[in-house]
Amino acid sequence: MTSKDGDSRMSQSVIELMYDDGPKKSRMDYEAERILKRIIHHDSDNGGVYVEVTGAQGAGKTGAMLGFMEQIMTFYKKEKIFWSSSYKAPLQFLKLGEDKFDKIVFLVKKDSGVVFRNRKTGKLIPLDVKEFTDFDDLYRKAEYQKCNAVFFGNRFEWMDFIEYLRSVFEWSHVFIDEFGEVAPSDQSGEMWSKIKQFSEVVKEVRKCDVNLFTNSQSATDVDYRIRKKIMIKIFLPGASADNKSRIRQSAIDNLMQDPINGNFGYLEYSGKFGRMQFSKIYKPPRGLSIEAIVLKNDEDEKEDKKKGRKKKKGSDD
């Protein structure tokens, strides 16, 4: 762990590298920098943060999270980063760029059925992966200063893993793409109870050395009990302001979109908000599109389709 003075200097360096560092023109610029420091300055006295990024498709949600992750990888040598991806969707962390591929570790749960394939050809890709058996094994095999891309085969398992990280007692960072797939709204039964328990875990994150970064197209994709625990909100173009936000929807609607220099967004924390520009653009590697799939789930789907055809055929007779 670095000293607070050294950590503060690194925080300022992160801000200078990640974001537009032009002359401060308004109170909102200062507020944005203050909120960024709360996110980036890792101080056990303050604890971790839960940051939610929302916005329309293509607004730069993943880019914002990659920006935070890349700077943690650069400046914090003894901290572990974990990334959660959607299945049957492009692996967004590959947008780090080909020069950063050596900073990506693929960790796959043993016997989960997770494999990787080329989204254009449909052919399987034999990636170099590390298999793990349980959370202890996963944490041991995860590497410092790298993007540890973890695949359980079931995205709900991330709720249990985040709870596990609370007892690790060193700084950890979890980045979850499409958080609504992990803690979805409108659940019932056992899943409703599981998410309720997880909402208490999220509330305690700030008391531990754990940072949680999530994104979704709409905040309502995520269970309302989780949304109540959000500490810092980042609104990008196309986002919807919630009822408790100090930011007006009209202000979000007027956010500038700049595909060359980066989109603007609002940051909100403890009743204060600022505006900033995410100046680094992350794009998919040219000619490379990879997705993770769970083979056993594909086989189950095929079996379900067969059953559906048989049922339909029977009903026609």
Sequence and secondary structure as in RCSB ss.txt:
>XXXX:A:sequence
MTSKDGDSRMSQSVIELMYDDGPKKSRMDYEAERILKRIIHHDSDNGGVYVEVTGAQGAGKTGAMLGFMEQIMTF
YKKEKIFWSSSYKAPLQFLKLGEDKFDKIVFLVKKDSGVVFRNRKTGKLIPLDVKEFTDFDDLYRKAEYQKCNAV
FFGNRFEWMDFIEYLRSVFEWSHVFIDEFGEVAPSDQSGEMWSKIKQFSEVVKEVRKCDVNLFTNSQSATDVDYR
IRKKIMIKIFLPGASADNKSRIRQSAIDNLMQDPINGNFGYLEYSGKFGRMQFSKIYKPPRGLSIEAIVLKNDED
EKEDKKKGRKKKKGSDD
>XXXX:A:secstr
   HHHHHHHHHHHHHHHB      SHHHHHHHHHHHHHH   TTT   EEEEE  TTSSHHHHHHHHHHHHHHH
 TT EEEEE  SSSB GGGGG GGGGGGEEEEEETTS EEEEETTT  B    EEEESSHHHHHHHS BTSEEEE
E S TTHHHHHHHHHTTT S EEEEESSGGGTSBSS  HHHHHHHHHHHHHHHHGGGTTEEEEEEES GGGB HH
HHTT  EEEE TT    TT SS HHHHHT    TTT  EEEEEETTEEEEEEB       TT  EEEEEHHHHHH
HHHHHHHHHHHHHHHH 
